[in-house]
């Protein structure tokens, strides 16, 4: 189950895909070869491989995840990020250090640099017992959002709208709100998507993690959250992370 396009969203603050679904992670028992949502492993290309590289150094970016694109056609949005030390790039959606590739039939972002045929970089990892970097692959399960979390998310989004001057007064919810989900309205740490404007539409968000032993992977967004966006025709993507 993946959210369906609403056809009503005008930008990153509207719900472009519904319903909001909770994202959880399940360890892959063997390499994933199907066009499903997942973190880590190798990209399941639906057209010719197109691995992005750093626009200045030519270093292959790190493959983070692939996400099913809502709609009738099977399409994937692949996320690649540059890793500087242990911090991921992605605070500037269009500097070429964070690239979303959409296949099949997608448009490559104008700022993206794609490596020559055969280019292949690192993929998502976690810390091993000896602090070594261990590659991982996690399937993404999407389940209905618990009503209390969904309501808290809606309250948070309403508060952000108020702080942006786009809606009536609303308070930040006292209850916890979800951190990893697809569809609905995004929950921005600073109440807005810096560098992302209409017509880009919110697809999904996920929190950074990796310091706890039970964490499925390591991603450093400065204790923040990453966001994936799609164009209205769902042929091109953007990525942004932010922290409070």
N, C-alpha and C positions, 0 to 999 in steps of 0.2 A: 504494500500500500504506500503510495506517495501522494502528497497533496496535489490538487488539481488547480489549473490556472483559473483565476477569478475573472479576468478580462476587465477588471475595474481599476487596477492600481495605476497611479500616475508617477510613482517614484519610490524611493527607498523607505518611506515612512508609512506606506499603505500595505495592506495584506494582499500580495500578488497571488499567493497560493494558499489554499485552505483544504482541510483543516490544519491547525498547528499540531505537529506530531513530535513526540519525544524521541530523542535519538539515544540509543544505548549501543554498547560495543560487545561483540562476541568474537573470541579468538578463532581465526580460520584454522582448520585442521589440516588443510593442504592449500597449495597456491590457488588463489581465486582466478578463474579464467572467464567468468560470466560477467556481463555488463550490469553489475549491481553496485550500490553504494558501499564504499569501504575506505578505511584508512590504512596506508602503508602497502607493502607488497609492491608489485609491479603494475603499471597502468595496463588496463585491458583496452587496448586501442581498437576503435571501431573503423578507423581509416588508417592511412600511413602514419607511423609514429612521428610525433612532432615534439621532441623534448626541448623545452626552453633553456636558454643559457643566459648568464649574466651579460647585459648589453655592453659592459666595458671590458670585462676580463675573459668572457667566453666560457667561464666555469659553468657546468651544468647545474641548474637549480635542483632542489630536493623535491622529490615527489611526496606530497602530503596525503592526498585523498582523491577519490573520484565520487561524484554524486549523480544519481539519476536526475535528469532534467524532467520536470513535470510536462505531461502531454502524451498524446497517443503514440508518437514515434519514440523508439528506444534511442535515447541520446544521453551522453555523459558529459559532465563538466569536470575537467581534471585540474587540480590545484597544485601549483609548483611555487616554492618559495626559496629565496636566497637565505642562507644561514650564516650570520656573522658571529663567530664565536659560538655561543649557545643561544643567541637571540635571533628570532626570525625577522626578516624584512616583511613589509606589508603596511606600513603607516602611510605610504604614498601609493595610491592605487594605480598610478600610471608611470612609474619610474622604471619599469621592466624587471624589478626584483621580486615581484609577485605577479604571476601570470595564471590566468584561467583559460584553458583550451577546451573548446566545445567540439564534439564530434558525434555523429557525422553532420556534414553540411554547415559547420560553424564558420564564423569569421575570426581570423587571427587578429588580436589587438595590434594596432599600428605600432605600439611601443615595444612589442615582444620581439626578442631575438631567438630564433630557432636554430638549434645546432644542426650540423650536417647529418646525413643518414648514418645511423648506427650510434648516435649520441645517446648516452645513458648515464644517469647520475645516481646519487644515493637516494634512498627512500627513508620513510619515517622509521624512528628507532626509539628504544627505551634504554635506561641504564641497567646494566647487568650487575651481578654480585660484586665484581671487581671494578666497578665504575667503567666498564667497557660499553661501547655503543652496540646494542643488539637490535638488528632489524626486526620489525614486527609487521603483522597484517591482521587487521580487525574488520570483520563484517559489521555493518550498521543495521541494527534492527529499529524499525519505526513502529511505535505503538501509540494509541490514543493518549493524549496528554491528560493526566489526572485533573479533574475539575478544579481542585483548589489551586494547583499550579497554573492552570490555564487562566483562571480568574486573576491570580496575582500578576501574571504576565500582562494581561489586559490593563490592569490598574497601573503597572509600571509604564506601559506604553502611553496611557492617558496622561500620566504625570509628565512624561517627556514632551508630549504635544503641548501641554500647558506651558512648560518652561521654554518651548520654542515659539510661544505666542500663537499656537495653532488650535487651541481648544480651551474649554472651560477649566477652572481651577481643579486640580486633583492632587492627592497626596501619594507619596511613595508607599507601597504596601508594606505592612509590618511583617507579613509572612514571607518565606523564601519564594523565589521565583526561579523558573527553569534556566539552565545554562546551555544545554545542548538540544537543539530542536530544528525542525524543518517547517517552513510555512508560517502563516500568521504575520504579526508585526514583530520587528526586531526590538531587542532591548539593549540600547546603546549605553555604555558606561557613562558617557558625558552628554547623553540625551540627543545626540545628533551624529550623522554619518559624515565625518570630515572628508572632503574630497570626492564624495559620492552625491550626485544630484540627479533629478529626473533626467532621462526616463529610466535609470537603473532601478531594478526591482529586487527586493530582498528575497533570497532563497533559503539560507540556513545560517546558523551560528553555532559555535562550539567554543568552550573555554580552554585556556591553556592548562597544562598539567605536566607532571613528570617527577616531582620531588618525592612523592609517597611511593613506597614499594609496590603497592597494588595498582598504581596508575598504568593505564594501557600503553601510553606512549609519552614521549617528551616533546613538548611544544612550549616555547618561551615567548609569551606575548606581554611580558611585564605584569604578570598576574591579571591579564586582560582576556579579551574575547575576540575571536576571528569571525568575519562575516563574508559570505559569498553572495554576489549579486548577478543577475542576468538582465540582458536587454529584453524589451517587450516581446521581440520575436524569438527569444530564447536561443539565439545563435552566437552570442558573445557574452563574456563574463568579466567580472572584476572581483578583487579581494581587498579587504581592509581589516586591520586589527586596531583595537584601541583599548586603553586601560584607564581606570579612574585615578 
